[in-house]
Amino acid sequence: MRRWLLALTLAGTAVALLAGCVRPGGSDGDLTDDWPALRPPQTFVPASGACLPRITAIVQASTYETVDCSRNHLAEAIHVGTFTGSAAEGDRPEPGSPALGTARQECDERVREVLGGDWHAARLTLNIALPSVPAWRGGARWFRCDLSETDSIDNTRPVNRTGSLRGAMIGDSPLVHRCFDPKLIGENLNYMAPVLCTEPHRAEFVGVYVERDMSWAEFTRNAPQAHRRCMALIAAFADVPNNSDLPYRAGSIFYPPSQREWEEGDRGVRCFLWSDDRKLTRSMRGVGPKGLPAI
């Protein structure tokens, strides 16, 4: 832009020298007052509601690309928000930083509205994309909420999909976590194989609880508390008493967010009912004490 302005200035000077003191017809002799005012430079802001062929934590105008959601894509930009207040001051927040807490909360709320449910309860992952450091220094204060379908509860790498995720959790969605047959190596969980709830299985998704007041280090040291919180969800899900008999009815499996997500403010812990001593062949939702007896 500066080179273009410089070229116009030189051209104007040349015309004035060649014309001398003679005014062209219809000219007022002022060669500066007829130029339209230049518009102020516009800060690049990515589009909301667009689908993305690739995933990146930093978005740059020079490499920005979107595709029609009917074509293969890896993510969907559900919402573009703006940093305000103290979050908009100083250096740009880094991915994985607690400074992204307010942004992640806004993303979480908007994504739930678009999906029609809690994305933690499905094969979905939510990531925040940011402007580059030079763009931030130039005034960019946006953040983008990118939602992706994942392969499984264990493999959260985004996979290619077609179609928008809007309303994807309304009705009988194939993305929603339901029943699983856990695969163990010794006493350690290896992975959760999804199965129909009418097929033999040992685990079922029951819900999500939010762990607000713990650091990541405290959470990793305090598995018993996560177990107790999940057991309370299991009792409510199966409609059985949350008392001393509950451990004889079922155990728990829980999946926390990654450390990066936790540090950014995502504290949604996914809870699963686990039956280690018997195979189940139906959903345990609302079965009561007879459907999930203490043994």
C-alpha positions, 0 to 999 in steps of 0.5 A, spaced: 500 500 500 505 504 501 508 503 494 502 505 491 501 511 494 508 513 493 507 512 485 501 516 485 505 522 489 510 522 484 505 522 478 502 528 480 508 532 481 510 530 474 504 533 471 504 539 475 511 540 472 509 539 465 503 544 465 507 549 468 502 555 470 497 554 465 490 551 468 487 545 465 480 547 463 475 546 468 481 545 473 481 549 480 489 549 480 488 544 486 491 537 485 490 535 492 482 536 493 479 531 488 482 525 491 477 521 495 479 519 502 483 513 503 479 508 507 482 506 514 486 499 513 481 493 515 483 488 520 482 480 517 477 477 521 475 469 519 468 467 517 463 464 522 459 458 520 465 456 515 468 449 514 475 448 514 479 444 510 485 444 515 486 445 522 490 450 525 491 454 532 494 460 528 490 463 523 493 468 518 490 471 512 495 469 507 493 462 508 486 462 510 481 457 506 474 455 507 470 450 503 463 448 502 460 444 508 458 439 503 465 437 501 470 434 506 472 438 511 476 437 518 473 443 522 467 448 522 468 455 525 462 455 529 463 462 532 468 468 532 468 472 538 472 478 541 477 479 546 475 485 551 477 488 557 484 485 560 484 479 555 485 484 550 491 488 553 498 486 552 501 480 549 496 475 545 494 469 549 498 462 547 494 456 546 494 452 552 494 458 556 489 460 562 488 467 559 483 463 554 478 461 559 473 466 557 474 465 550 473 457 551 467 459 556 464 463 550 466 458 545 463 452 549 456 456 550 455 457 543 457 450 540 452 447 545 447 452 542 449 450 535 449 443 536 443 442 541 447 439 546 453 438 550 459 437 545 463 433 551 457 427 550 459 426 543 465 424 538 467 432 538 472 436 540 473 444 540 479 448 539 480 455 539 484 458 533 487 465 534 490 471 530 498 471 529 502 475 533 503 480 528 496 481 527 495 481 534 500 487 534 496 490 529 490 490 532 486 483 531 483 481 537 478 475 535 478 468 537 475 462 533 471 456 535 473 450 531 468 444 532 471 437 529 468 430 529 473 425 532 474 418 531 473 415 538 473 417 545 480 415 545 482 418 539 480 425 539 484 427 532 479 430 528 477 426 522 474 428 515 466 429 515 461 432 510 455 436 512 454 441 518 454 440 525 449 444 526 443 440 530 448 434 530 446 432 537 438 433 536 435 426 536 438 419 535 445 422 533 450 417 531 456 422 534 453 421 541 457 416 546 452 410 548 455 403 550 462 400 550 466 394 551 472 396 554 479 393 552 484 392 558 491 390 558 492 387 565 488 392 570 489 398 565 484 400 560 487 400 553 481 403 549 473 403 549 470 399 543 463 402 541 458 397 541 450 397 540 447 397 547 443 391 545 450 387 544 454 385 550 458 390 553 461 393 560 460 400 560 455 406 558 456 413 558 452 417 563 454 424 563 459 429 564 461 433 571 465 440 571 471 440 576 472 447 577 476 448 583 482 444 581 489 445 578 491 439 573 496 437 578 491 436 583 486 433 579 491 427 577 493 426 584 485 426 586 482 420 582 478 418 588 474 424 588 473 424 580 470 417 581 465 419 587 463 425 582 462 420 577 458 415 581 453 420 583 452 421 576 451 413 575 446 413 581 442 418 577 442 415 570 440 408 573 435 411 578 439 407 584 440 409 591 447 413 591 449 409 598 454 404 600 451 399 595 452 403 589 460 400 589 457 393 588 452 395 583 457 398 578 464 402 578 466 408 574 471 410 568 472 417 567 475 421 561 478 428 563 480 433 558 487 434 556 492 438 560 492 443 554 484 443 554 484 443 562 489 449 562 484 453 557 478 452 562 475 446 559 473 442 566 468 437 563 469 430 565 466 424 562 463 419 566 461 412 564 458 406 568 463 400 568 460 393 570 467 389 571 463 382 573 458 382 568 456 383 561 450 388 560 445 387 554 441 393 555 442 400 557 442 402 564 438 408 564 433 408 569 433 401 570 432 401 578 435 397 583 432 391 580 435 392 573 442 394 576 442 389 582 448 389 588 452 383 587 
